[in-house]
Amino acid sequence: MTVIGLTGGIASGKSTVSAYLKEKGIPVFDADGAAWEVEKAGSPCLRELTDAFGEGILTPEGELDRKEMARRAFHDPGVLQQLNAIVHRAVEQKRDGFLAAHRQDPVVILDAPLLLECGWEKVTDTVWLVYLPEEEQIRRAMIRSGMTREEVTDRIRKQMSLEEKKKKAQVVLDNQGSLEALYRQVDRELARILP
Ligand code: ATP
C-alpha cells in the first residue's frame, strides 16, 4: 500500500484534488471531517474533553459547544494546548484505523491541511502539495469566501507558508492553470504509483 499525504494551503485546491481522487475510487481519509466527528455527542473524545474542562463545554443536546470551547481556548493557551492534544490523538486513532482497514488497497490518501504541521508525513510514503503562489491564493480565497484581502492574508500568515511546504513535499501539483491541467498532473503522478 502506498500512502499519499495530500496537503495544501488556503484555497490552493486540495479539496479539488481530493474530490477527483475519490471519484477515481481511491480511499481518502479526510482529517478535517474526522476532527468534527470525534467531537460528536457520546464519543470517547468528547468524554475526554468534558473530563478535562467540565460539562460547561456542552450544549443542552450534549454536543460540543464550539463557541464556548473556542472562547476558553482563546483566553488560555494551556486550554488550547490540552484541547489540541486530545483532539489530535483522537483523529490520529481514526487515521490509523483507516490505514489498517485499507491495508489491501494499492493506494490511499491522507487529506490533511495541517499534514506537515502535525508531523503526519512520517506515516506517508510521499507528500503531495497542491501549490499556488500566495497572490493567487489570496485572489481565489477572496472570490470563494468574500473575505477581505487583510482577513485572507492574516489566515495565510498563521499557517506554514506554501513555499516552506514545497521544500518538504515530494510532489508539487501546480494549480495555477486550468482544472484540466491540475487533473493531468494528478493522473501522471498516480500512474507512477499504479502503473
Ligand atoms: P481550503 O483548504 O482553504 O478549503 P482548498 O485547498 O481545499 O482550500 P479548494 O476548495 O479545492 O481549495 O479550491 C479553492 C477555490 O479555488 C475553490 O473555489 C475552487 O473551485 C477554486 N479552484 C480550484 N482549482 C482551480 C483552478 N485550477 N482554477 C480556478 N479555480 C480553481
Boltz pocket constraint, residues with backbone or C-beta under 6 A from the ligand:
constraints:
  - pocket:
      binder: B
      contacts: [[A, 8], [A, 9], [A, 10], [A, 11], [A, 12], [A, 13], [A, 14], [A, 15], [A, 16], [A, 17], [A, 113], [A, 130], [A, 140], [A, 141], [A, 144], [A, 175], [A, 176], [A, 177], [A, 178], [A, 179], [A, 182]]
      max_distance: 6.0
